[in-house]
Structure formats: C-alpha cells, structure tokens
C-alpha cells in the first residue's frame, strides 16, 4: 500500500520557518493505531489525516504520541494541500473534526489562508506552584482553557527568556502550556510548551490562538490583532475575535511531497 504525503511549513512565507506539518489525503480511514504510528515515524509536531465525506473533509490530528482535539497549523497545511493539489473550483473548504466540530478555511488576500475555529473556554485560576516552578517565573495571571493553561507575563523579553524545566512541566495535567505578553512590534507574543503531548516547544500553535485571541482582544480592546510566536523558527499570525469563533490567518509553503510505503 502506498500513501501520498506532503510536508508543509504553516504560518510561514518561506521554508524552514513556521511550523512543519505532515498531511495525508486519503480515500478512507486507516486504523487509528496505524495513523499514530505514521505520526510517530514522521516525528513532527502534527500529522493531519483527511478523508472527504460528501461536501466536507473530515480531519484528525496526531502528535508523535497522541491524537489531539484541535490543531491549527496542520489544518492550515491541509487546506494548502487541498487548494493546491486537489481542489481548484472553490475558495472555501469545510472541514469537520469529530472532536472540535465544523471548521472552515478560506483563501484570503495576499497569500493568506483564513481559518474559522471555535473560541476556547477560558477561566481565571489561582497561580499554580507546579507551573511557576517549571517555568522559573511567576506570571501576572493564570488561566485554564479546555486543554491548555495560559500564563500572562509582564513583557516580551520575559517570554523570550523563559527556559522551562520540561521534567516538571511534563507533570502538569494539560495538553500544553501557553506563555504570553504584549508584543513590541505586534499586539501580543507567545510560546507553547507541550511535553505532555510529545512536543517540547511547538514552533507555531494555531489552536493556542483560540485561547490567546479572546484574552488579548479584551485587554487591548480591539477585535483584530497581530501576533507572533517566539519559537526558534518563529511564525506570524493575524487573529480576529468574532465572539464565539475566532479567525486565525497565516501563509504556508510546500517543503516536501512524497510517498509512504506500508
């Protein structure tokens, strides 16, 4: 059996930046265990598997260790593959995730792809010593979303300087931990750590911006925001708060096309 595979750098306008994701467009679903093995073999933050069902494209995402509820950059990468290799007569793709419901991606302007995602449910919680110890600095505020913690700090410099203790961070009961502050050249900056999911630091995390966007929209009193994730590869995003949904926009470029032999 042979399976077509693409590797796309998402939230990037050139290769070797943004967040790489693998994408497999299939006629029917493989066993979950086999998809997990493929994701582990790829050893990227995410591998997306997509199957067309009538007018929708059903999508699932796997890290090297687990299946996740939502992934932004691999959805963006999947839309890029579909638009450029499979679909030429539409400007919008309707995805469906069994874990996150309906998701859409449309072609924007100037090479951007615009994702429409559900907003995260964010709750203010008490500062947690295990998080503070793992990150080496107490935040100004701590929030808990559906799957992640969000920690707000005083400056971009603080975000840049955080060096997590991943052994301690791995013990936190969450998909991952977002750290964020106001940006110097953009509205806000962030980083995302997820050793619990097999990813020490994710280069650019689209799904984290379903948490970040409503928070910074309220703080900065604006609905459209510019954002940067301060990983080594780095990535830029444009986010828009729509209330119960958020729009997250970014570019993508193709790095690899290949074939898996199973």
N, C-alpha and C positions, 0 to 999 in steps of 0.2 A: 504494500500500500504506500502511495506517495501523497504527501500533503504539502500544498503550496504555503510558504511562509514569507512574510515581509517583516523587516525591522525598520521602524520609523522613529525619527527624533521629533518628539512632540514638544510644543511650546518653544520652538526653535526656528530660526530662519537660515541656519547653516548646520551642516553635520558636525558632530562632536560637541553639540551643545543641547540644551533642553533635556528631556527625559526619554531615553530609548524604550520602545515597547515593541514586542513581537505581536503579529496579527495573523491569525489563520481564519480564512473564509471557507466554510465547509458546506456540503450539501446536507449533512445530517450530523447529529451529535455523536461524539466519541464517548466512551466510558469516562466518568469523572476521574477515576484513578489514572487513566492514560493521559488526560489533559493535564493533570497535576504533574505527572512525570515529564511531559513535554516542557511545562513551565520551569520545572527544576533543572532540566537539561539546558534550557535557554539561559537560565541564571540572570534574567533581567528583573527589574522591579515588578513588571507585569507582563503577562501574555494574555491577549484577548482572543476568544473564540467566538465566531459569529456564524449564525445559521439563519437564512431567510425563511420567514413564515408569512406567506401572503404578502401584504404590503409593508410588513415590519421586518426588522433584523433583530433577532434575539441575540443577546450578548452576555458573556460570562467572563470574569477576570480572575486570573490566578497569579499569586506571587510564587516564588520558588517553594514556598511551604504551605500556603493555604489559599482557598478561594475567598475572595473579598466581596463586600456588599456593593461597592461603588468604586470606580476608578476613572478619573478624568482624562489623564494623558493617554491611556490605552483606548478610550472611547474616541478621543480626537484622532489618534493614529488609525483606528478602524475606519472612521469616516474618511480620512485622507485616502486610504487604500480603496474603499468603495467608490469614492468620487473619481479617482484617477485610473482605476483598473476595471471596474465592474459596472458603473452607472454613469451615463453621460446625459441623461434626459431629465434630471431633477436638480433642484437647488437645496433640497432638504431631505435628510434621512431620518426616519423614525426608528429608533432603537427601542427594545423592550428588555428590561432586566427582571428576572423573577425575584430579585432581592430589592430592587430600587424602583420598579415600575417603569413608566414611559420616560424616555429621554430623547431629545432631538438634537441634531447637529445641522446647521445650515451654512452655506457658503456666505461669508461676509465680504467686505471690500478689502482691497489691498492684500489679498492672500490670507486673510484671517478666516478661521472656522469658528462658528459661534455655537457653543453647547448650552442647552437649556436643562438644568438639573434641579431637583428638589432642594430646598433650603434645609440646613441642619437644624436640629432642635437643641439649642444652646442654653445651658443652665449655669448660673454663677455658683461656685462651690468654694469651700474653705481651702486655703493653701494646704498643700499636702507635703509632708516632710520627705516622703519617699521620692516624690518628683523633684523637690528642691535639692535634695542630696544628689540625685542622679545628674542634674543639670548644673549644679555648682553655684546656683544663684537663685534667691527667692524672687518670684515675679511680683508685679504690682497687682495682678488679678489672675484668678484661675477659673476656667470654665470647663464643663463636661458636655460634649456633644453625644451623638448616638454611639459613636465608636472611638472617638479620639478626645484627648484633653487639649485645651488651648491655654497657653500661658502668655500673658502680656507683659512685656518688659519696657524699660524706660527709653531705649534708643536703638538705632540700627547697629551702632558699634557693639552694644551688648549682644545682640543676636549674632553678629559676625564672630564674636569671641567665645561663644558657648562651646565647650568641649565636653560632651556627655560621657558619663560613666555608663557604658552600654550594659555592663553586667547588672547594675542596679536598675537601669531603665527597662530591661527585659522583664523585670519582676512586676512592673506596673500592669494592672489589668485593663488593657485597652488595645485597640488596633495599633495606635501610634500616638505621638505627642507633637503638637504644633507649637512653635515659639514664634512670637511676632512682636513688631513695634512699628511706630511711624517710620516712614522712609525718608531719606534725604532727597532723592530725585524722583521718587514715586510716592503714592499715597501711603502704602504700607509694604513692609518686607516680612519674610517668614523663612523658617526652615522646618523640616519634618523628619522626625526620627521614628523608626518602626522596627526595632529588633524583634519585637513580638511576632511580626509578620515575615521575618526573614530579610528585612531591609534595614541596614544600619541608618543611612541617611538617603532619603529619596531625593533625586535631583530637582524635580518639579512635580508638585502634587495637586492636580486639578481638583480632586474631591475635597481636599482641605479648604479650598476656597468657597465651598458651600457653607463652611463654618466661619471663615475669615470675613467674607463679604458682608453678611448682615451685621457683624460686630463693628467693623470699621465704617460701614455706611451710617450707622447710628452715631458713632463717636465723631466722625468728621462731617456729619450732616450733609451727605451727598450720596446719590444713588449710583453714579458711575465712577469707578475707581481704577487707578493704575497700580499694578502690583509686581513685585519681583521676588523670586525665591532665591535665597543666597547660598545655594549649594556650590560646589566646585564647578559644575557645568553651567549652572545658572539658567534662569528662564524668566520670560516676561509674560504677563497676563493682563487682560482687560476684563474687569468684573462689573456686573450691573445687578443691583438689588431690585427684584421685582416683587418683594413681599414673601410669598410662599415659594417662589422659584428664584433662581439666580442664573444669569447668563455669564459664561466664562469663555473668553475668546483667546485664541492663540494661533500661531502658524505651525507648520510641520514640514519636514523634508524627508525624502526617502534615503535610506542608507544601504539597505540590502534586500534582495529578492532571492529566494532560494527554495529548496525542496527538502522536506523531511521524509526519510525512508523508514517505514515502520514494518 
